[in-house]
Amino acid sequence: MENELTPTRLIREAIRAMQYSYSPYSHFRVGAALLAESGKIYRGCNIENAAYTPTNCAERTAFFKAVSEGEHEFDAICIVGGKDGIPEEYAPPCGVCRQVMMEFCDPETFKIILATDETHYTEFTLKELLPLGFGPGNLR
């Protein structure tokens, strides 16, 4: 990460974001903390909908908040989630969220941190979670 921010800070912010989850159907609460290259952190939570399809993941909520405020370059995201808000296992991003990350992030350097708490986490690059990803570079 270019911004010398420890994963611990992003984990804390993702856990904080998880408390705002609107998940009355799955009861699976997810929080995300997205670190922009500017150093600002954008939090997001999952927001469910009775029709299911309009549901928005925590990761995309964080990205859309950031982009709507003018950010387009990002260093890392932390994702925390679990049934009834208890993160017992890692909650990796879905395919749609990985594709959104591909739109705005360098797959070689963008870090995805999956955590259950401040001491239990793992890091991946976007390329590791989305090999051969299709992005803006494919359309140039």
LINMO-V942677 format. One record per pair of residues at least 12 apart in sequence whose C-alpha atoms are under 10 Angstrom apart, sorted by the first residue. I is the first residue (numbers start at 1). J is the second residue. D is the distance in Angstrom with one decimal. If there is no record, write none. Layout:
BEGIN
((I,J,D) (I,J,D))
END
This chain:
BEGIN
((1,35,9.1) (1,37,8.8) (1,74,9.3) (1,75,5.6) (1,76,6.9) (1,109,7.8) (1,110,7.7) (1,111,7.4) (2,36,9.8) (2,37,7.3) (2,38,9.7) (2,39,9.0) (2,74,9.6) (2,75,6.8) (2,76,9.4) (2,109,9.5) (2,110,10.0) (3,35,8.4) (3,36,8.7) (3,37,6.8) (3,38,8.1) (3,39,6.2) (3,40,9.6) (3,74,10.0) (3,75,7.6) (3,76,9.4) (4,39,9.0) (5,35,8.9) (5,39,8.6) (5,76,9.8) (7,76,9.1) (7,77,9.2) (7,78,7.8) (7,111,10.0) (7,113,7.4) (7,114,9.8) (7,115,9.4) (7,118,8.0) (7,119,9.5) (7,121,8.5) (7,122,9.5) (7,123,9.1) (8,78,9.5) (8,115,9.6) (8,117,8.6) (8,118,5.5) (8,119,7.9) (8,120,9.9) (8,121,9.3) (9,33,9.1) (9,41,9.7) (9,78,9.5) (9,118,8.4) (10,32,8.3) (10,33,5.7) (10,34,7.6) (10,35,7.7) (10,41,8.0) (10,42,9.8) (10,43,9.3) (10,76,8.7) (10,77,7.4) (10,78,5.8) (10,79,8.7) (10,80,10.0) (10,113,8.5) (10,115,9.7) (10,118,9.1) (11,31,9.3) (11,32,8.3) (11,33,7.3) (11,77,9.1) (11,78,6.0) (11,79,7.5) (11,80,7.4) (11,113,8.1) (11,114,8.5) (11,115,6.8) (11,116,8.4) (11,117,6.8) (11,118,6.0) (11,119,9.3) (11,120,9.7) (11,121,8.6) (12,31,9.9) (12,32,9.7) (12,33,8.5) (12,78,9.2) (12,80,9.4) (12,115,9.9) (12,117,8.0) (12,118,7.1) (13,31,8.1) (13,32,7.4) (13,33,5.6) (13,34,9.0) (13,41,8.2) (13,42,8.7) (13,43,6.9) (13,44,9.4) (13,78,8.4) (13,79,9.5) (13,80,9.6) (14,30,8.1) (14,31,4.7) (14,32,4.4) (14,33,4.7) (14,34,8.5) (14,41,9.9) (14,42,9.4) (14,43,6.6) (14,44,7.7) (14,45,8.4) (14,58,9.3) (14,59,10.0) (14,77,8.8) (14,78,6.2) (14,79,6.1) (14,80,6.0) (14,81,8.8) (14,114,9.9) (14,115,9.0) (14,117,9.7) (15,29,9.8) (15,30,8.2) (15,31,5.9) (15,32,7.6) (15,33,8.5) (15,43,9.6) (15,45,9.7) (15,78,9.3) (15,79,8.3) (15,80,6.2) (15,81,8.1) (15,85,9.0) (15,86,9.9) (15,87,9.1) (15,115,9.2) (15,116,8.8) (15,117,8.0) (15,118,9.4) (16,30,10.0) (16,31,7.2) (16,32,8.8) (16,33,8.9) (16,43,8.3) (16,44,9.5) (16,45,9.4) (16,80,9.6) (17,29,9.4) (17,30,7.7) (17,31,4.6) (17,32,6.3) (17,33,7.4) (17,42,9.4) (17,43,5.8) (17,44,5.9) (17,45,5.7) (17,46,9.2) (17,58,8.5) (17,62,9.6) (17,79,9.6) (17,80,9.0) (17,81,10.0) (18,30,5.0) (18,31,3.8) (18,32,7.3) (18,33,9.7) (18,43,9.0) (18,44,7.8) (18,45,5.7) (18,46,7.9) (18,58,8.3) (18,79,9.1) (18,80,7.3) (18,81,7.0) (18,82,9.1) (18,85,7.0) (18,86,9.7) (18,87,9.8) (19,31,7.5) (19,45,8.0) (19,85,7.4) (20,43,10.0) (20,44,8.4) (20,45,6.2) (20,46,8.2) (20,47,8.9) (21,44,8.4) (21,45,4.9) (21,46,5.2) (21,47,6.1) (21,48,8.4) (21,57,9.6) (21,58,8.1) (21,81,9.7) (21,85,8.6) (22,45,7.6) (22,46,6.3) (22,47,4.8) (22,48,5.9) (22,49,8.6) (22,55,9.7) (22,56,9.9) (23,45,9.4) (23,46,7.0) (23,47,6.2) (23,48,5.3) (23,49,8.2) (23,50,9.9) (23,55,9.4) (23,83,9.7) (23,84,8.9) (23,85,9.8) (24,47,9.2) (24,48,7.3) (24,49,8.6) (24,50,8.8) (24,84,9.8) (25,48,7.3) (25,49,8.1) (25,50,7.5) (25,52,9.0) (26,48,8.3) (26,83,7.8) (26,84,8.8) (27,48,9.6) (27,82,8.3) (27,83,5.7) (27,84,5.2) (27,85,7.7) (28,46,8.7) (28,48,9.8) (28,81,6.9) (28,82,5.3) (28,83,4.2) (28,84,5.7) (28,85,6.5) (28,86,8.6) (28,87,9.3) (28,91,10.0) (29,45,7.6) (29,46,6.7) (29,47,9.0) (29,48,9.9) (29,57,9.8) (29,58,8.9) (29,80,8.4) (29,81,5.4) (29,82,5.6) (29,83,6.2) (29,84,6.2) (29,85,4.9) (29,86,8.0) (29,87,8.6) (29,91,10.0) (30,44,8.4) (30,45,5.6) (30,46,5.6) (30,47,9.0) (30,57,7.7) (30,58,5.9) (30,59,8.7) (30,79,7.1) (30,80,5.7) (30,81,4.0) (30,82,6.6) (30,83,8.9) (30,84,9.6) (30,85,7.3) (30,86,9.6) (30,87,8.7) (30,91,7.9) (31,43,7.3) (31,44,5.8) (31,45,4.5) (31,46,6.8) (31,57,8.8) (31,58,5.5) (31,59,7.6) (31,61,9.5) (31,62,9.0) (31,78,8.2) (31,79,5.9) (31,80,5.4) (31,81,6.2) (31,82,9.4) (31,85,9.3) (31,91,9.7) (32,44,5.1) (32,45,6.2) (32,46,8.7) (32,57,9.0) (32,58,5.5) (32,59,5.5) (32,60,8.9) (32,61,8.4) (32,62,6.7) (32,63,9.5) (32,77,6.7) (32,78,5.5) (32,79,4.5) (32,80,6.4) (32,81,8.6) (32,93,9.9) (32,113,9.6) (32,114,9.6) (33,45,9.0) (33,58,8.7) (33,59,7.8) (33,61,9.9) (33,62,6.9) (33,63,9.3) (33,76,8.3) (33,77,5.5) (33,78,5.2) (33,79,6.8) (33,80,8.9) (33,113,9.5) (34,58,10.0) (34,59,7.8) (34,60,9.8) (34,61,9.8) (34,62,6.2) (34,63,7.1) (34,65,9.9) (34,66,8.3) (34,74,7.5) (34,75,8.0) (34,76,6.0) (34,77,4.3) (34,78,6.6) (34,79,8.8) (34,111,10.0) (34,112,9.4) (35,62,9.5) (35,63,9.7) (35,66,9.4) (35,73,9.0) (35,74,5.9) (35,75,5.7) (35,76,5.2) (35,77,6.0) (35,78,8.5) (35,110,9.9) (35,111,9.6) (36,63,9.4) (36,66,7.9) (36,67,9.9) (36,71,6.9) (36,72,7.8) (36,73,5.9) (36,74,4.1) (36,75,5.8) (36,76,7.3) (36,77,8.9) (36,105,10.0) (37,71,8.3) (37,72,8.5) (37,73,5.6) (37,74,5.0) (37,75,5.7) (37,76,8.8) (38,71,8.0) (38,72,9.7) (38,73,8.0) (38,74,8.1) (38,75,9.2) (39,74,8.9) (39,75,8.9) (40,66,9.0) (40,71,9.2) (40,74,9.6) (41,62,8.9) (41,66,8.5) (41,74,9.7) (41,76,9.6) (41,77,9.1) (42,59,9.8) (42,61,9.0) (42,62,5.5) (42,63,7.6) (42,64,9.4) (42,65,7.0) (42,66,6.2) (42,67,9.9) (42,71,10.0) (42,77,9.2) (43,58,8.1) (43,59,8.4) (43,61,7.8) (43,62,5.1) (43,63,8.6) (43,65,8.2) (43,66,8.9) (43,77,9.4) (43,78,9.5) (43,79,10.0) (44,56,9.8) (44,57,8.1) (44,58,4.7) (44,59,6.2) (44,60,7.5) (44,61,4.9) (44,62,4.2) (44,63,7.9) (44,64,9.0) (44,65,7.9) (44,66,9.7) (44,79,9.4) (45,57,6.7) (45,58,3.8) (45,59,7.2) (45,60,8.6) (45,61,6.4) (45,62,7.4) (45,79,9.5) (45,80,9.7) (45,81,9.4) (46,58,4.1) (46,59,7.8) (46,60,8.5) (46,61,7.2) (46,62,9.5) (46,81,9.5) (47,61,8.3) (56,97,9.4) (57,93,8.4) (57,94,8.4) (57,96,9.0) (57,97,7.4) (58,79,8.0) (58,80,9.3) (58,81,9.3) (58,93,9.0) (58,97,8.9) (59,77,7.9) (59,78,8.6) (59,79,7.4) (59,92,10.0) (59,93,7.3) (59,94,9.1) (59,96,9.7) (59,97,6.3) (59,98,8.9) (59,100,8.9) (59,101,8.7) (60,93,9.5) (60,96,8.6) (60,97,6.0) (60,98,9.2) (60,99,9.9) (60,100,7.1) (60,101,8.4) (61,97,9.7) (62,77,9.0) (63,77,9.5) (63,97,9.2) (63,100,8.0) (63,101,8.0) (63,104,8.8) (64,100,9.4) (67,104,9.2) (71,104,9.4) (72,103,9.2) (72,104,6.0) (72,105,8.3) (73,103,9.9) (73,104,6.1) (73,105,6.4) (73,106,8.7) (73,110,9.7) (74,101,9.0) (74,104,7.1) (74,105,6.0) (74,106,8.3) (74,109,9.6) (74,110,7.1) (74,111,9.2) (75,104,9.9) (75,105,7.5) (75,106,8.4) (75,109,7.3) (75,110,5.1) (75,111,6.4) (75,112,9.0) (76,101,9.9) (76,105,8.8) (76,109,8.6) (76,110,5.4) (76,111,4.5) (76,112,5.8) (76,113,7.4) (76,123,9.6) (76,124,9.8) (76,125,8.9) (76,126,9.4) (77,101,9.5) (77,110,8.1) (77,111,6.4) (77,112,5.1) (77,113,6.1) (77,114,8.6) (77,123,9.7) (78,91,9.9) (78,92,9.6) (78,93,9.9) (78,111,8.3) (78,112,5.9) (78,113,4.4) (78,114,5.8) (78,115,7.2) (78,121,9.3) (78,122,9.7) (78,123,8.9) (79,91,6.6) (79,92,7.1) (79,93,7.7) (79,112,7.7) (79,113,6.3) (79,114,5.2) (79,115,6.5) (79,116,8.8) (79,121,9.7) (80,92,8.5) (80,93,9.9) (80,113,8.7) (80,114,6.3) (80,115,5.5) (80,116,6.0) (80,117,8.0) (80,121,9.5) (81,114,9.0) (81,115,8.2) (81,116,7.4) (82,116,8.5) (86,116,8.3) (86,117,9.9) (87,115,7.9) (87,116,5.0) (87,117,7.6) (88,115,9.1) (88,116,6.0) (88,117,9.0) (89,114,9.0) (89,115,7.8) (89,116,6.3) (89,117,9.9) (89,120,9.7) (89,121,9.8) (90,113,9.3) (90,114,5.6) (90,115,5.7) (90,116,6.2) (90,117,9.8) (90,120,9.2) (90,121,7.9) (90,122,8.6) (91,113,9.8) (91,114,6.5) (91,115,7.7) (91,116,8.5) (92,112,8.7) (92,113,8.8) (92,114,6.5) (92,115,9.3) (92,129,8.9) (93,112,8.8) (93,114,9.0) (93,129,8.8) (94,129,9.9) (95,129,9.2) (95,130,8.3) (98,112,9.9) (98,126,7.4) (98,127,9.6) (98,129,7.7) (98,130,6.8) (98,133,8.7) (99,126,9.6) (99,130,8.1) (99,133,7.5) (99,134,7.7) (99,135,7.8) (100,135,9.0) (101,126,7.6) (101,130,9.6) (101,133,10.0) (101,135,9.2) (102,126,7.6) (102,127,8.9) (102,130,8.4) (102,133,6.9) (102,134,7.2) (102,135,5.6) (102,136,8.0) (102,137,9.9) (103,133,9.7) (103,134,8.5) (103,135,5.6) (103,136,6.2) (103,137,9.2) (104,135,8.6) (104,136,8.5) (105,126,8.1) (105,135,9.2) (105,136,10.0) (106,125,9.0) (106,126,7.7) (106,127,8.5) (106,135,9.6) (107,125,6.4) (107,126,4.6) (107,127,4.7) (107,128,8.1) (107,129,9.1) (107,130,8.1) (107,131,8.7) (107,132,9.5) (107,133,8.2) (107,135,9.4) (108,124,9.9) (108,125,6.2) (108,126,6.7) (108,127,5.7) (108,128,8.4) (109,124,9.3) (109,125,6.1) (109,126,7.4) (109,127,8.3) (110,124,8.3) (110,125,5.5) (110,126,5.8) (110,127,8.3) (111,123,6.4) (111,124,5.7) (111,125,4.7) (111,126,6.4) (111,127,9.3) (111,128,9.7) (112,124,5.1) (112,125,5.9) (112,126,6.6) (112,127,10.0) (112,128,9.5) (112,129,8.7) (113,125,8.7))
END
